């Protein structure tokens, strides 16, 4: 398969990373993957395609396996999906909805097959286990291969054959109840099952758009002057999670079943392919392109065939799913922490098309970074019409080998897009006379304010250069972005301060920095376009309410580079006040769980700038409270059982993920730290515990196993005298 070479190159780069570089890379990958995961699961937005996300995830898994002591508590390898965030009610899964492992090449499919066969890591034990389970061990494993539908994962629940409820996957254990939208979806979600049905049945599958219907819907929206949807998957996720089911009833969405959680008796069906047939008999839609394969060679052939035919499918797919067909064998093989051993997903490279480069625009972001954006002749790829594509930085524009000496206006370019992603320009197609076209040149001055740009070289990757406009307060683009960030929901949550209003405030020089918002008057606001007395009064009230926002939100609003919502919370909980955060040194900052050297350096540099300290002072003078975070004292009535204890988690826990353990300990009052010191009360050590365990032994800090952790989570302090 074509992706084998690319994967081998990546693996070689991963192996070459040394200890410090690998630890830094683990921090970067953890932060990036968490951000992409939050965008996808909470906002139905993606900035990278599934394949690239999965390759980054694979890289993190490889590096964490090599450096287990560097694994962060926030690592996405410790969880499935993301927790629900909307106002929808929780939907607990009686059987967890786990995600699948991934394969990117024929070689990886063979490696996976070897692991489930008795030739692989089971070292012959599989055949014996099967015999004990009363299952005949096959000479050649049998698999079921089916398309991997690119939609929203859903579980439907039926009682006595009648639809009861439905929920999203969420974090795999708890999703969001979307019964109200699934009830109106159409015939693909049966209200009553066909024929005799189990007393209780849970069916898993995907909700997705029919592509023809999606295109027609977007054309109708465009004709009506409405904003069109970015892509089918995100539109499906947004539709299903709406509180009002009207849109779900009117849009061309369908549900395809692909598995069952509970209810199909083992005596009734013995194979996954038989399960699909049974689901079809009960009235569910099952994708017709599934087939049973004998041995891995047939699997690879089936995967390639689906890849060749996917452009003709009525629905979007992003891969193929391969499952051991025998349900008894699936049970014997079991699960890892977050994935089944008996199934994997093959991810196809994203679809590509060719179009013309009309020009390159240069945009300025909130932090002043100048980013080139390719403006393209409209082209359809991955189910949507593409007009713009990211080019990342100057190095890509000028030196990417596939651009043959740099981009030129009028070039025929190859672009790719995997459904939900921002499109990318991947290569230039060489044509006669290309050298006569004008070369794209990176500007020396800011395209917005005209200030000379500053060249910043990445300390870890010297070939990555960033051009930044240093005119922080004088650059209109940075100012508008900073104000919009400051007023956003996760920051100061100033309702009514939209983009158009911000542009007017800057145009009329009413606001020159975020703190100026608190000096606005009712009269000045009411005088703006599309603003009346009531709108002005509402905005004044929103500004006043925002002054009491929690410390973590105000800290996030300041816009410190690399300091997102999670890091703002960690800083606030660890240090308690804005003064303590501004005064913290590198040692103090890096001792906080989840904060590495790069983040610490950005915090230090931000508060070393007098302009930023002045902005904090101006906000305080305007009435912004910067509320202190006060933790309960152990002497207070009703103190939590672990209040005052500092605990460090290290290694792999077999009974739960470290993030779950951390949440449980914190809920009982403990502080969970990322580093061991003399002030640490306990270190909980799982498998492959590394340097933290060694330091605990050296400092004579008590070390607990998972039984000790269980005591802590029950509110009992090991070794303490009974009350």
C-alpha positions, 0 to 999 in steps of 0.5 A: 500500500502507498502509505507504507514508505511514509510510515516507515520514515515517520517511525525512523524519526520517532526512534531518533529522538533522544530523552530530552527531545522525546519528553518535549515532543510528548508535551507538545503532542499531548497538548496538540492532541487534547486541543484537537480532541476538544475541538472535535468532540465538543465543537464538532470542528477539526483542524487536521484530518483523521489520518494525521490525528491518528499518526500523531496519536501513534507517535505519542504512543510510541514515545510514551512506551519508550519513556513511561516516566514522561507520560502526562496525566493529561495524555489522550492515551488515558481516555476515550473521546471527550466528556460531554459539555452541552446542556444535554443530559448524561447518557451512561453506557452499560457496556463501554463504547471503546474506540479502535486501534489504527493501521496505516499500511499493509505491513501494520495489518499483518502485524495486527493479525499476527498479534491476534493469531497464535503466531504473535504475542500470545505465543501459542496460548490462544489455541489453548484458551480457545480449547478451554472455552470450547471453541474450535481453533481455526487453521486460518483466522476469519475476519469481517471487513466493512467500511468505516463510516465517517459520522457521529457514533451513537448507541440506540437502546430498545426494550421489548422491541420499542425504541427507548433512548439514544446517546452519543459516545462521549468519553466511552463511558458517558455520552449525551442523551440525544433521544429527542433527535434520534426519534425523528430521524426517519426509518433508519431508526426503527421505532419498533423492531421487526419480529421477535426482539430481545427484552433489552437491546443496545445497538451501536452505529453512526449517524451521517448525511447522504452526500447527495442530500447534503449537497442539495441542502447546502445549495438551498441554504446558499440560495436563501442567503444562509451560511452553508455547512463546512462538511457532512460529519460536523453538520451531522454532529451539530444537528444531532446535538441540538436541543430542538429536534426540528432540524434533525427531522428535516435534514437527510440524516441516516443511521447505520448499525455496525455492532451491538452492546447488549442483547444479542444472545451468543446462541443466536449468532456466533459471528460478527457477520451473523450479527450484522445479518441479525441487525438487518433482520430487526429493521436496521440499515447495515452498510452493504459493503461488508464481506467475510475474509479468510486470512490477512491476504483477503483482508488486505484485498478487501481493504484496497477494494473499499478504498478504490470504490469509496468515491462512489459510496452514497456516504462518506467513509474514512477507512475500513474496519477489520474485526475477528469474525468469531464472537467467541474468539473476540471474547477470548482476545478481550480488550486493552485499556481503550481498544479491543484486541480483536478489531482495528481500523485501516485509515485511508490517505485523504482524497485529493484533487487539482485546482489553480492557485489564484493568489496567496493572502497573508493573515495576522493572528492574535499573537501577531503570527503571519500565516500564508493562505492559498486562495484557490479556484473553487474545487470539490474535494472530500464532499465540500467546495474548497476555496482556501487552504492553509500554507502554515509558514514561509518555509513551506511556501518557499522550500517544500520539495513538492513545490519545486522551488516555491509556489507561483501564482497560477500554479496547478496544485494538488490539494487534499481534505479528509471531510472535516479538515482545513484543506492543505496544498500538498504539491505543485504539478509541473507544467510548461512555462511555469517559470514565467509565473510570479513567485510568491514572496513572503512580506517584510512588513505586516500586511495589516499595519505595515510594521516591520516583521520579526523573524523568530526561529524555533528553538527545537526545530531550526528549520521552522521559522515564524514571522511575527508582527511585534506591534501588539497594540498598534496592529488592528488585526491583533487588537481585534483578535485579542478583544474577541478572545478576551470576550469569548465564552471560556474567557470573560464571557461578554455576551453581545460583543461580536466581531462586527461590534468589535470592528466598530469599536476599533474603527472609532478608536473607542477601544485600544486594548481589552481593558478599554472595554470597561471604560465604555459608556452606554451612550457611546455604545448606543451610538454604534451601528445596529445598536439601540438603547436595549442592546447597549444596556445589555452589553453594559450589564454583560461587562459588569458581570464579567468583572467577577469571572473566576481567576482561571477565566481571567487568566485565559482571557489575557491571551498568554501564548500556550496557556489554554483553558486547562493550563489556566485552571492548573495555574489558578488552582496551584498558585491561587492569586494573580500576584502569585502567578505573576511572581512565580519562577520557572521552578515553581511553574514547572512543579505544577502538574501539566506545565512543562518548560515551554509553557513556563517560559511563555508565562515568564516572558508574558509577565516580564513585559511591562505592557502586560503587567500594566494591562493587569493593573488597568483591569484591576482598576476597572473593577475586574476582581481576579478572585483568589482561589481558596482551598478548604483548610483541614481544620474547617468543618466538613473538610474532605478526607484527603485535604492537605495531602499531596499525591503523585501518580506514576506508571500505568494503572491497570484498574483505571486511567491516571486521569480518572484517578487524579480526578477522584483524588482531587474530588476528595481534597488531595493535591495531585502533583506532577513531581516528587518532593519532600512535601509529597505524602504518597506516590502511587506507582503502577506498571513501568513506573520510572524516575518518580518512583526512584526519587520517592524511594530516595526521599523516603516517600511512602509508595502505594500500589493500586490497593493503596490507591483504592483505599485513598479513593475510598477516603482512607489514608493508608497508615493513619490511625483509625478515627 
